[in-house]
Amino acid sequence: MTVALILLVIAIIFVVRTFKIVPQQHAWVVERLGRYDRTLTPGLKFVIPFIERVAYKHSLKEVPLDVPSQVCITRDNTQLQVDGILYYQITDPMRASYGSSNYIVAITQLAQTTLRSVIGKMELDKTFEERDHINASVVSALDEAALNWGVKVLRYEIKDLTPPAAILHSMQAQITAEREKRALIAASEGKRQEQINLAEGQRAAFIAKSEGEKQSEINLAQGEAAAIVAVAEATADAIRKVAAAIQSPGGEQAVQLKVAEKAVEAYGNLARTNNTMIVPNNVGEVAGLIGTAMALIKQKPPGAAGAPPAPHGGR
């Protein structure tokens, strides 16, 4: 019974040490009698017990590695607290096992020294602007050295750049001053544009007002011209009618009667002006006018029934 139990235990140990199941995205390095023999890929694998052993187990996944924070000095002698993270992947399990005693420490130390070297070539302001350049420089230096370690550095990212408190205060003051300057410039530009808009508005208003006054004067002048033309046409028409009436039979007698009436009326108005009696030099003139007017009134108009024909001048 004891022997059977011992054999069972030996069989179990033999099976466990013989059959190996390698997970996906993993690689196991096998040594035979202390020497590298092969690399096991994912799946069920066999190992000779007591002769071969799995010396190293590596994950082939992309691994993030936090690089410890460190102080870097810029070109203008300013201290910066830099914190970063890099991503690497094992590409050669055999070199990762035997190329370096600790490739993780080697990558971390190389990332820190490369970062200090790159930042030391830049001024403070450039370090904030050239993060992509810093990251690319670190990745390039690490990738070249890590080939011997069976590791590929995929990328490096700076998580934080922290200058001293005094520098931060100065930078904040500079930013505040720059923003105030921009605000003042924006305000002045706004006032300038406002004045331009007001001036253009006043100019447009003046032009519109002058155009209105001009049109009003034009309309008034046209109206006055039309009135003058209408009056002139009416006067001309009246003159034509008067001329036609004079040319008609009895026209001259009518004119003489009208002239006599106007003369008598004019003398009467002059006599009543300012309660002053105005007497003509020759009273006979007034009597003659009155006599002529009365004779014309009593005379029948030419062409009436029983009236004698109008006298004709001649011999």
Buried (B, 14 or more C-beta within 10 A) or exposed (E): EEEEEEEEEEEEEEEEBEEBEBEEEBBBBBBBEEEBBBBBEBEEBEBEEEEBBBBBBBEBEEBEBEBEEBEBEBEEEBBBEBBBBBBBEBBBBBBBBBBBEEBBEBBBEBBBEBBBEBBEEBBBEBBEEBEEEBBBBBBEBBBEBBBEBBBBBBBBBBEEBBBEEEBEEEBEEEEEEEEEEEEEEEEEEEEEEEEEEEEEEEEEEEEEEEEEEEEEEEEEEEEEEEEEEEEEEEEEEEEEEEEEEEEEEBBEBBBBBEBBBEBBEEBEEBEEEEEEEEEEEEEEEBEEBBEBBEEBEEBEEBEEEEEEEEEEEEE
